[in-house]
Amino acid sequence: MIVLISPAKTLDYSPTNITTETQPEFKKEIGELVAIMKKKSSKAIQELMGVSENLAELNVARYHQFSDVFDGDNSKQALLAFKGDVYTHIDVASFSEEDFSFAQGHLRILSGLYGLLRPLDRIQPYRLEMGIKLKNKKAKDLYGFWGSKITNAINDLAADQTIINLASNEYFKVVKKKDLKSTLVSPVFKEYKNGAYKNIGIFSKQARGLMTDFIIKNKVENPEMLKTFNEGKYEYSESKSSADEWVFIR
């Protein structure tokens, strides 16, 4: 079973005592994208990403400082560096060595810049959402840039396994569903509000983190075990679910 999640915009590069590390797989592609970004002015990045002037300047500096070498001075393991709503609900502070090992084998992070990351792959600070229309030699956006590479990497890893899609629509769109050689299950989280169950973005992100944490700490390899997930007071709703979309309500 392989779990897919999205990255986060918020990053934390404070020191860590976790020494186990790996290198990103798609270094050639990373270099190509960094080369494009290095040519962009602060104003161009501001318009491209829809960010403030300060954030645009920060990312100009990040890309100009970006190195071919990923080490302890300029990078950090992805699962420890990302600090968005999903990641604050993955309790890495309490992870054992066995938890990190399981995560490394069963969790993958989709990324606009890095493609597909293992939890312990080192990443340098960046911002490049998958949905950004970044023109490149291959296409008009990052979906075209990555093409089938991410899908092929997932197939190499997870052929005949079940993929649990806990990524956002923006990121999972880079995966070519029709080409997957695996069963796909997409958990959906809904809240009861004003007489109906609704998908509320912030709570869905938090729930994806809780489920990822649940999978890692319980070493879940049988998808059916996900139906016992009850963190955050969620419960599986068989009546609202389908074969490939499992609904959890609270």
DRENPA-181281 format. One line per field, with one value per residue: residue number from 1; chain; x, z, y of N, C-alpha, C in turn. Coordinates in pm, whole numbers. Each point is the difference from the previous one (the first is absolute). Example, Ala and Ser with C-alpha at 12.3 -4.5 7.8 and 13.67 -1.06 7.14 Angstrom:
<rs>
pos <- c(1 / 2)
unit <- c(A / A)
n.X <- c(1319 / -35)
n.Z <- c(780 / -72)
n.Y <- c(-569 / 105)
ca.X <- c(-89 / 82)
ca.Z <- c(0 / 6)
ca.Y <- c(119 / 119)
c.X <- c(90 / -77)
c.Z <- c(0 / 73)
c.Y <- c(120 / 109)
</rs>
This chain:
<rs>
pos <- c(1 / 2 / 3 / 4 / 5 / 6 / 7 / 8 / 9 / 10 / 11 / 12 / 13 / 14 / 15 / 16 / 17 / 18 / 19 / 20 / 21 / 22 / 23 / 24 / 25 / 26 / 27 / 28 / 29 / 30 / 31 / 32 / 33 / 34 / 35 / 36 / 37 / 38 / 39 / 40 / 41 / 42 / 43 / 44 / 45 / 46 / 47 / 48 / 49 / 50 / 51 / 52 / 53 / 54 / 55 / 56 / 57 / 58 / 59 / 60 / 61 / 62 / 63 / 64 / 65 / 66 / 67 / 68 / 69 / 70 / 71 / 72 / 73 / 74 / 75 / 76 / 77 / 78 / 79 / 80 / 81 / 82 / 83 / 84 / 85 / 86 / 87 / 88 / 89 / 90 / 91 / 92 / 93 / 94 / 95 / 96 / 97 / 98 / 99 / 100 / 101 / 102 / 103 / 104 / 105 / 106 / 107 / 108 / 109 / 110 / 111 / 112 / 113 / 114 / 115 / 116 / 117 / 118 / 119 / 120 / 121 / 122 / 123 / 124 / 125 / 126 / 127 / 128 / 129 / 130 / 131 / 132 / 133 / 134 / 135 / 136 / 137 / 138 / 139 / 140 / 141 / 142 / 143 / 144 / 145 / 146 / 147 / 148 / 149 / 150 / 151 / 152 / 153 / 154 / 155 / 156 / 157 / 158 / 159 / 160 / 161 / 162 / 163 / 164 / 165 / 166 / 167 / 168 / 169 / 170 / 171 / 172 / 173 / 174 / 175 / 176 / 177 / 178 / 179 / 180 / 181 / 182 / 183 / 184 / 185 / 186 / 187 / 188 / 189 / 190 / 191 / 192 / 193 / 194 / 195 / 196 / 197 / 198 / 199 / 200 / 201 / 202 / 203 / 204 / 205 / 206 / 207 / 208 / 209 / 210 / 211 / 212 / 213 / 214 / 215 / 216 / 217 / 218 / 219 / 220 / 221 / 222 / 223 / 224 / 225 / 226 / 227 / 228 / 229 / 230 / 231 / 232 / 233 / 234 / 235 / 236 / 237 / 238 / 239 / 240 / 241 / 242 / 243 / 244 / 245 / 246 / 247 / 248 / 249 / 250)
unit <- c(A / A / A / A / A / A / A / A / A / A / A / A / A / A / A / A / A / A / A / A / A / A / A / A / A / A / A / A / A / A / A / A / A / A / A / A / A / A / A / A / A / A / A / A / A / A / A / A / A / A / A / A / A / A / A / A / A / A / A / A / A / A / A / A / A / A / A / A / A / A / A / A / A / A / A / A / A / A / A / A / A / A / A / A / A / A / A / A / A / A / A / A / A / A / A / A / A / A / A / A / A / A / A / A / A / A / A / A / A / A / A / A / A / A / A / A / A / A / A / A / A / A / A / A / A / A / A / A / A / A / A / A / A / A / A / A / A / A / A / A / A / A / A / A / A / A / A / A / A / A / A / A / A / A / A / A / A / A / A / A / A / A / A / A / A / A / A / A / A / A / A / A / A / A / A / A / A / A / A / A / A / A / A / A / A / A / A / A / A / A / A / A / A / A / A / A / A / A / A / A / A / A / A / A / A / A / A / A / A / A / A / A / A / A / A / A / A / A / A / A / A / A / A / A / A / A / A / A / A / A / A / A / A / A / A / A / A / A / A / A / A / A / A / A / A / A / A / A / A / A)
n.X <- c(84 / -32 / 44 / -83 / 87 / -54 / 79 / 79 / -68 / -48 / 119 / 62 / 101 / -69 / 106 / 42 / -37 / -88 / 81 / -100 / 55 / -71 / 31 / -51 / -99 / -80 / 128 / -6 / -120 / 43 / 115 / -80 / -79 / 103 / 53 / -124 / -10 / 124 / -62 / -86 / -50 / 17 / -14 / 82 / 74 / -10 / 11 / 105 / 42 / -24 / 127 / 29 / 35 / -25 / -110 / -28 / 40 / -72 / -92 / 20 / 12 / -110 / -53 / 43 / -46 / -92 / 33 / 95 / 60 / -56 / 31 / 64 / 75 / -56 / -16 / -118 / -18 / -61 / -16 / 124 / 21 / -91 / -71 / -72 / -128 / 42 / 114 / -71 / -68 / 123 / -11 / 81 / -33 / -106 / 46 / -10 / 112 / -82 / -52 / 119 / 42 / -111 / 10 / 129 / -54 / -85 / 76 / -74 / 82 / -111 / 78 / -32 / 91 / -33 / -121 / 79 / -35 / 107 / -53 / 103 / -57 / 121 / -54 / 32 / 2 / -130 / -53 / -80 / -119 / -56 / -97 / 121 / -37 / 96 / 19 / 17 / 112 / -59 / -41 / -128 / 8 / -9 / -130 / 14 / 66 / -78 / -100 / 62 / 98 / -88 / -88 / 102 / 42 / -126 / -11 / 121 / -54 / -117 / 61 / -129 / 39 / -57 / -43 / 38 / -94 / 97 / 28 / 26 / -110 / 51 / 38 / -112 / -36 / 119 / -74 / 44 / -121 / -25 / 117 / -69 / 95 / -66 / -59 / -93 / 30 / -103 / 57 / -123 / 20 / -110 / -46 / -69 / -61 / -86 / -6 / 129 / 54 / 100 / 68 / 68 / 57 / -5 / -124 / -20 / 70 / -62 / -113 / 48 / 38 / -117 / -54 / 83 / -17 / -130 / 16 / 80 / -68 / -104 / 96 / -95 / -20 / -104 / -39 / -52 / 123 / 3 / -87 / 106 / 44 / 35 / 119 / 7 / -46 / 83 / -95 / 31 / -47 / -44 / -108 / 93 / 60 / 98 / 20 / 4 / -112 / 85 / -121 / 64 / -87 / -36)
n.Z <- c(0 / -89 / 82 / -67 / 29 / 24 / -56 / 60 / 7 / 121 / 27 / 58 / 5 / 114 / 80 / -46 / 87 / -100 / 2 / 0 / -119 / -100 / -126 / -47 / -57 / -16 / 25 / -109 / 28 / 122 / -53 / -85 / 101 / 76 / -111 / -19 / 126 / -20 / -114 / 96 / -29 / 102 / -91 / -79 / 106 / 32 / -127 / -13 / 122 / -32 / 27 / 124 / 1 / 130 / -24 / -95 / 78 / 95 / -94 / -35 / 128 / 27 / -113 / 32 / 118 / -84 / 61 / -78 / 108 / 47 / 94 / 115 / -85 / -102 / 65 / -7 / 75 / -111 / 61 / 24 / -127 / -55 / 11 / -98 / -33 / -109 / -8 / 43 / -80 / -48 / 103 / -87 / 93 / -16 / -123 / -5 / 14 / 58 / 62 / 17 / 37 / 72 / 49 / 13 / 42 / 73 / 24 / -89 / -22 / -56 / -98 / -14 / 94 / 100 / -50 / 48 / 125 / 48 / 112 / -20 / -116 / -16 / 50 / -98 / 70 / -22 / -106 / -33 / 13 / 6 / 46 / 34 / -81 / 33 / -95 / -75 / -28 / 99 / 74 / 14 / 64 / 132 / -25 / -99 / 84 / 100 / -85 / -45 / 26 / 58 / -98 / -85 / 74 / 4 / -130 / -13 / 80 / -62 / -103 / -23 / 48 / 115 / -73 / 111 / -68 / 75 / -130 / -16 / -52 / 45 / 101 / 37 / -51 / 58 / 77 / -96 / 49 / -128 / 31 / 112 / 54 / 73 / 103 / -25 / 121 / -7 / 120 / 41 / 49 / 71 / 17 / 109 / -93 / 72 / 67 / -34 / -61 / 38 / -113 / 112 / -86 / 97 / 22 / -131 / -4 / 108 / -56 / -112 / 79 / 62 / -120 / -50 / 108 / -14 / -130 / 23 / 100 / -79 / -82 / -45 / -38 / 76 / -119 / 16 / 51 / -113 / -20 / 75 / -92 / 120 / -47 / 90 / 53 / -99 / -86 / -40 / -113 / 21 / 52 / 42 / 16 / -88 / -104 / -64 / 63 / 101 / 52 / 65 / 97 / 39)
n.Y <- c(-119 / 92 / 94 / 78 / 99 / 118 / 92 / 89 / 114 / -31 / 54 / -101 / 87 / -9 / -7 / -116 / -92 / 5 / -102 / -87 / -16 / 49 / -24 / 115 / -65 / 104 / -20 / -73 / -48 / -24 / -40 / -65 / -35 / -32 / -50 / -46 / -44 / -38 / -16 / -31 / 117 / 84 / 96 / -69 / -25 / 128 / 27 / -78 / 31 / 129 / 34 / 33 / 129 / -6 / -73 / 87 / 99 / -58 / -23 / 127 / 34 / -70 / 42 / 121 / -40 / -44 / -112 / -48 / 47 / -110 / 89 / -22 / 66 / -66 / -115 / -57 / -107 / -39 / -117 / 39 / 30 / -79 / 112 / -50 / 19 / -62 / 67 / 103 / -83 / 4 / -77 / 62 / 89 / -78 / 19 / -130 / -65 / -89 / 105 / 57 / -120 / -16 / 123 / -27 / -110 / 73 / 107 / 69 / 103 / 43 / 46 / 129 / 22 / -82 / 15 / -96 / 26 / -63 / -45 / -82 / 26 / 45 / 110 / 83 / 114 / -2 / 55 / -99 / 55 / -120 / 78 / 45 / 97 / -83 / 88 / -108 / -61 / -65 / 103 / 32 / -118 / -17 / -6 / 86 / 80 / -38 / 28 / -110 / 86 / 81 / -13 / 6 / 102 / 43 / -25 / 53 / 88 / 24 / -56 / -18 / 118 / 31 / 101 / 58 / 64 / 56 / 12 / 128 / 50 / 116 / -75 / -60 / 116 / 8 / -77 / -80 / 22 / 26 / 53 / 21 / -74 / 86 / -59 / 90 / 46 / 84 / 8 / 23 / 121 / -26 / 126 / -29 / 72 / 71 / -114 / 17 / -105 / 80 / 18 / 18 / 84 / 89 / -47 / 6 / 114 / 43 / -43 / 55 / 100 / 5 / -17 / 91 / 74 / -24 / 19 / 103 / 54 / -33 / 49 / 80 / -124 / -26 / 47 / -121 / 1 / 72 / -98 / -35 / 84 / 48 / 36 / 97 / -115 / -29 / -37 / -121 / 55 / -122 / 56 / 84 / -118 / 3 / -79 / 116 / 34 / -2 / 13 / 95 / -17 / 123)
ca.X <- c(-84 / 77 / -80 / 43 / -46 / 52 / 99 / -55 / 68 / 75 / 120 / 71 / 137 / 69 / 82 / -64 / 96 / -20 / 118 / -27 / -36 / 16 / 6 / -111 / 25 / -7 / 91 / 11 / -120 / 8 / 95 / -62 / -98 / 73 / 61 / -107 / -38 / 111 / -4 / -118 / 11 / -95 / -132 / -50 / -40 / -119 / -113 / -14 / -48 / -104 / 46 / 39 / 134 / 99 / 13 / 64 / 143 / 52 / 18 / 112 / 121 / 6 / 42 / 138 / 87 / -24 / 124 / -8 / 32 / -99 / 69 / -51 / 9 / -99 / -121 / -55 / -88 / -128 / -107 / 31 / 5 / -135 / -72 / -135 / -109 / 12 / 120 / -11 / -78 / 85 / 78 / 135 / 79 / -13 / 31 / 112 / 81 / -85 / -100 / 65 / 30 / -127 / -38 / 89 / -41 / -142 / -53 / 64 / -47 / 1 / 56 / 18 / 143 / 74 / -66 / -48 / 97 / -9 / 0 / 134 / 75 / 33 / -50 / 39 / -119 / -55 / -146 / -38 / -118 / -17 / -97 / 54 / 21 / 140 / 38 / 128 / 26 / -86 / -144 / -40 / -16 / 75 / -60 / 63 / 143 / 23 / -49 / -27 / 112 / -46 / -84 / 88 / 72 / -96 / -21 / 119 / -2 / -124 / -75 / -82 / -35 / -105 / 46 / -92 / 21 / -32 / 48 / -103 / -28 / 105 / 121 / -25 / -25 / 122 / 1 / -88 / -76 / -27 / 124 / 42 / -9 / -40 / -132 / 6 / -102 / 12 / -81 / -61 / -39 / -113 / -50 / -144 / -22 / -126 / -86 / 58 / 143 / 72 / 145 / 53 / 142 / 96 / -17 / 44 / 146 / 38 / -36 / 98 / 117 / -35 / -4 / 138 / 60 / -62 / 55 / 141 / 20 / -60 / 62 / -114 / 30 / -126 / -89 / -123 / 21 / -29 / -139 / -4 / 53 / -95 / 68 / -76 / -143 / -55 / -35 / -25 / -142 / -14 / -111 / 39 / 123 / -2 / 116 / 127 / -8 / -43 / -43 / 6 / -86 / -9)
ca.Z <- c(0 / -11 / 33 / -66 / 59 / -61 / 81 / 71 / -27 / 120 / 16 / 127 / -16 / 128 / 8 / 39 / 40 / -87 / -88 / -120 / -111 / -138 / -98 / -95 / -118 / -129 / 7 / -132 / -18 / 99 / -55 / -113 / 53 / 73 / -102 / -48 / 106 / 26 / -99 / 22 / 91 / 111 / -51 / -78 / 95 / 68 / -91 / -28 / 117 / 72 / 137 / 36 / -45 / 92 / -31 / -131 / 21 / 73 / -92 / -87 / 75 / 13 / -125 / -30 / 93 / -17 / -31 / -51 / 114 / 107 / 121 / 125 / 6 / -83 / -23 / 112 / -45 / -42 / 98 / 115 / -45 / -28 / 123 / -26 / 78 / -1 / 71 / 144 / 55 / -4 / 122 / -23 / 122 / 77 / -87 / 32 / -118 / -81 / -65 / -112 / -100 / -66 / -82 / -115 / -95 / -34 / -17 / -102 / -3 / -133 / 7 / -128 / -31 / 23 / -64 / 96 / 109 / 117 / 120 / 48 / -106 / 35 / -90 / 26 / 7 / -132 / -16 / -138 / 2 / -121 / -91 / -62 / -145 / -27 / -135 / -7 / -135 / -29 / 8 / 50 / 145 / 67 / -32 / -124 / 24 / 62 / -91 / 59 / 86 / 135 / -8 / -20 / 125 / 91 / -48 / 34 / 144 / 58 / -90 / 65 / 136 / 5 / 25 / 80 / -43 / 98 / -56 / -49 / -143 / -75 / -12 / -55 / -144 / -74 / -15 / -108 / 62 / -92 / -20 / 124 / 2 / 136 / 47 / 57 / 97 / 41 / 117 / 2 / 138 / -1 / 127 / 3 / 20 / -55 / -46 / -107 / 11 / -97 / -2 / 39 / -35 / 110 / 76 / -86 / 7 / 131 / 2 / -80 / 86 / 103 / -59 / -32 / 129 / 39 / -86 / 32 / 136 / 11 / -105 / -75 / -135 / -56 / -11 / 75 / 137 / 5 / 39 / 146 / 35 / 76 / 56 / -19 / 9 / -130 / -13 / -138 / -37 / -112 / -86 / -80 / -71 / -120 / -4 / -4 / 82 / 134 / 69 / 146 / 45 / 143)
ca.Y <- c(119 / 124 / 119 / 123 / 125 / 123 / 70 / 116 / 127 / 36 / -81 / 15 / -47 / -7 / -122 / -125 / -103 / -117 / -3 / -80 / 88 / -47 / 108 / -2 / -84 / 69 / 115 / 63 / 82 / 109 / 97 / 70 / 96 / 104 / 87 / 89 / 93 / 91 / 108 / 83 / 113 / 0 / 35 / -114 / -104 / 50 / -19 / -143 / -73 / 73 / 19 / 136 / 40 / -59 / -143 / -10 / 25 / -115 / -112 / 35 / -34 / -147 / -64 / 38 / -72 / -144 / -70 / -137 / -87 / 3 / -44 / 51 / 146 / 70 / -78 / -77 / -107 / 57 / -18 / 86 / 140 / 51 / 31 / 49 / -59 / -146 / -46 / 24 / -110 / -119 / 24 / -52 / 14 / -124 / -114 / -87 / -36 / -88 / 84 / 67 / -103 / -34 / 116 / 5 / -103 / 1 / 135 / 83 / 139 / 61 / 135 / 67 / 10 / -124 / -113 / -98 / -6 / -86 / 84 / 37 / 71 / 138 / 105 / 137 / 87 / 37 / 9 / -24 / -85 / -79 / 62 / 121 / -11 / 32 / -45 / -68 / -52 / -115 / 28 / 131 / -5 / -107 / -131 / -41 / -21 / -130 / -104 / -132 / -41 / -29 / -120 / -115 / -25 / -63 / -137 / -78 / -22 / -51 / -87 / -102 / 40 / 102 / 137 / 81 / 137 / 103 / 125 / 92 / -14 / 71 / -82 / -135 / 16 / -33 / -146 / -45 / -108 / -112 / -75 / -64 / -146 / -30 / 42 / 134 / 36 / 139 / 34 / 133 / 31 / 93 / 48 / 25 / 143 / 50 / -108 / -82 / -27 / 82 / -3 / 131 / -10 / -3 / -123 / -110 / -4 / -54 / -141 / -73 / -18 / -98 / -134 / -36 / -35 / -126 / -106 / -22 / -51 / -133 / -83 / -51 / -45 / -48 / 115 / -19 / 48 / 143 / 18 / 10 / 131 / 84 / 116 / 124 / -35 / -42 / -142 / -41 / -12 / -93 / 40 / 116 / -33 / -85 / -89 / 74 / 120 / -38 / 121 / 2 / 111 / 31)
c.X <- c(89 / -94 / 60 / -57 / 61 / 110 / -68 / 77 / 87 / 115 / 67 / 139 / 80 / 75 / -81 / 107 / -19 / 112 / -22 / -49 / 19 / -1 / -122 / 37 / 18 / 92 / 16 / -118 / -2 / 91 / -58 / -98 / 67 / 62 / -102 / -31 / 110 / -2 / -113 / 26 / -100 / -141 / -62 / -47 / -127 / -125 / -27 / -68 / -115 / 35 / 37 / 140 / 108 / 21 / 69 / 151 / 67 / 29 / 102 / 130 / 16 / 54 / 143 / 99 / -8 / 126 / -26 / 23 / -106 / 66 / -59 / 2 / -114 / -132 / -41 / -93 / -143 / -108 / 21 / -3 / -138 / -78 / -137 / -103 / 2 / 110 / -5 / -84 / 66 / 102 / 141 / 86 / -3 / 36 / 120 / 81 / -81 / -107 / 60 / 30 / -126 / -43 / 83 / -41 / -141 / -61 / 77 / -68 / 12 / 49 / 17 / 146 / 70 / -65 / -63 / 108 / -29 / 8 / 137 / 89 / 27 / -60 / 55 / -126 / -45 / -147 / -29 / -119 / -20 / -90 / 49 / 27 / 141 / 39 / 140 / 16 / -95 / -148 / -24 / -14 / 76 / -60 / 63 / 148 / 25 / -54 / -35 / 105 / -44 / -86 / 84 / 75 / -92 / -25 / 119 / 0 / -117 / -82 / -68 / -26 / -115 / 64 / -108 / 29 / -49 / 54 / -118 / -23 / 108 / 121 / -28 / -27 / 123 / 13 / -100 / -75 / -17 / 124 / 50 / -23 / -45 / -145 / 14 / -117 / 24 / -91 / -51 / -53 / -108 / -47 / -152 / -24 / -128 / -82 / 56 / 149 / 74 / 150 / 51 / 153 / 96 / -10 / 44 / 152 / 47 / -27 / 96 / 127 / -25 / 0 / 140 / 73 / -49 / 60 / 143 / 17 / -58 / 51 / -108 / 43 / -122 / -98 / -128 / 13 / -28 / -143 / -18 / 50 / -106 / 68 / -82 / -150 / -63 / -40 / -34 / -149 / -11 / -107 / 37 / 121 / -25 / 128 / 131 / -1 / -59 / -27 / 5 / -71 / 17 / -101)
c.Z <- c(0 / 23 / -70 / 73 / -76 / 87 / 76 / -40 / 118 / 21 / 133 / -15 / 130 / 7 / 44 / 40 / -80 / -104 / -127 / -111 / -133 / -92 / -94 / -126 / -128 / -6 / -134 / -22 / 97 / -53 / -114 / 49 / 75 / -98 / -56 / 105 / 30 / -94 / 26 / 103 / 114 / -49 / -78 / 92 / 74 / -86 / -26 / 114 / 73 / 146 / 23 / -53 / 88 / -28 / -135 / 14 / 74 / -96 / -109 / 68 / 12 / -127 / -39 / 92 / -19 / -51 / -59 / 112 / 109 / 127 / 124 / 12 / -75 / -15 / 125 / -56 / -20 / 108 / 123 / -38 / -26 / 130 / -27 / 82 / 2 / 95 / 149 / 67 / -26 / 111 / -11 / 125 / 83 / -83 / 54 / -127 / -94 / -74 / -123 / -112 / -77 / -92 / -128 / -107 / -54 / -27 / -108 / -3 / -142 / 12 / -138 / -42 / 5 / -62 / 100 / 105 / 97 / 124 / 42 / -110 / 46 / -103 / 43 / -1 / -140 / 13 / -148 / -1 / -135 / -102 / -69 / -149 / -36 / -138 / 3 / -140 / -40 / -9 / 56 / 152 / 58 / -23 / -127 / 17 / 57 / -84 / 73 / 103 / 141 / 3 / -16 / 127 / 102 / -41 / 34 / 148 / 45 / -92 / 80 / 148 / -8 / 28 / 77 / -32 / 105 / -44 / -43 / -149 / -85 / -22 / -62 / -150 / -84 / -22 / -107 / 47 / -91 / -23 / 126 / -7 / 137 / 23 / 68 / 94 / 45 / 120 / -7 / 142 / -1 / 140 / -9 / 35 / -71 / -67 / -109 / 26 / -112 / 13 / 29 / -5 / 116 / 80 / -81 / 3 / 132 / 7 / -83 / 80 / 107 / -56 / -39 / 126 / 47 / -78 / 40 / 137 / 20 / -106 / -87 / -142 / -70 / -4 / 84 / 144 / 13 / 45 / 151 / 48 / 72 / 69 / -29 / -1 / -137 / 8 / -146 / -24 / -123 / -98 / -91 / -89 / -127 / -1 / 6 / 76 / 135 / 81 / 151 / 50 / 149 / 20)
c.Y <- c(125 / 118 / 121 / 121 / 118 / 57 / 114 / 125 / 42 / -98 / 29 / -61 / 8 / -133 / -121 / -101 / -129 / 0 / -81 / 91 / -70 / 122 / -8 / -78 / 81 / 122 / 71 / 95 / 118 / 110 / 81 / 106 / 113 / 98 / 98 / 107 / 102 / 121 / 99 / 110 / -15 / 29 / -116 / -112 / 41 / -23 / -148 / -73 / 68 / 21 / 147 / 30 / -63 / -148 / -21 / 19 / -115 / -115 / 28 / -41 / -152 / -65 / 37 / -71 / -152 / -69 / -139 / -102 / 19 / -54 / 66 / 150 / 70 / -74 / -79 / -107 / 53 / -10 / 88 / 148 / 59 / 19 / 63 / -74 / -152 / -45 / 27 / -107 / -136 / 18 / -59 / 7 / -128 / -124 / -78 / -24 / -88 / 79 / 70 / -100 / -39 / 113 / 6 / -101 / 17 / 138 / 74 / 137 / 54 / 144 / 59 / 5 / -135 / -124 / -93 / -21 / -113 / 90 / 50 / 58 / 143 / 97 / 135 / 87 / 43 / 31 / -16 / -97 / -70 / 69 / 126 / -23 / 48 / -56 / -60 / -58 / -112 / 36 / 140 / 4 / -118 / -138 / -54 / -28 / -140 / -115 / -128 / -42 / -36 / -125 / -125 / -35 / -67 / -144 / -88 / -37 / -85 / -90 / -111 / 28 / 100 / 135 / 74 / 146 / 99 / 136 / 88 / -23 / 65 / -88 / -137 / 5 / -36 / -151 / -40 / -125 / -122 / -87 / -69 / -151 / -49 / 38 / 135 / 23 / 143 / 27 / 144 / 23 / 108 / 32 / 21 / 146 / 42 / -109 / -89 / -22 / 72 / -17 / 141 / -7 / -15 / -129 / -123 / -13 / -61 / -150 / -84 / -24 / -104 / -142 / -47 / -46 / -136 / -117 / -33 / -65 / -140 / -97 / -66 / -36 / -58 / 117 / -12 / 50 / 150 / 27 / 6 / 136 / 83 / 117 / 126 / -20 / -29 / -147 / -29 / -15 / -88 / 47 / 117 / -29 / -80 / -82 / 77 / 132 / -38 / 126 / -20 / 125 / 24 / 114)
</rs>
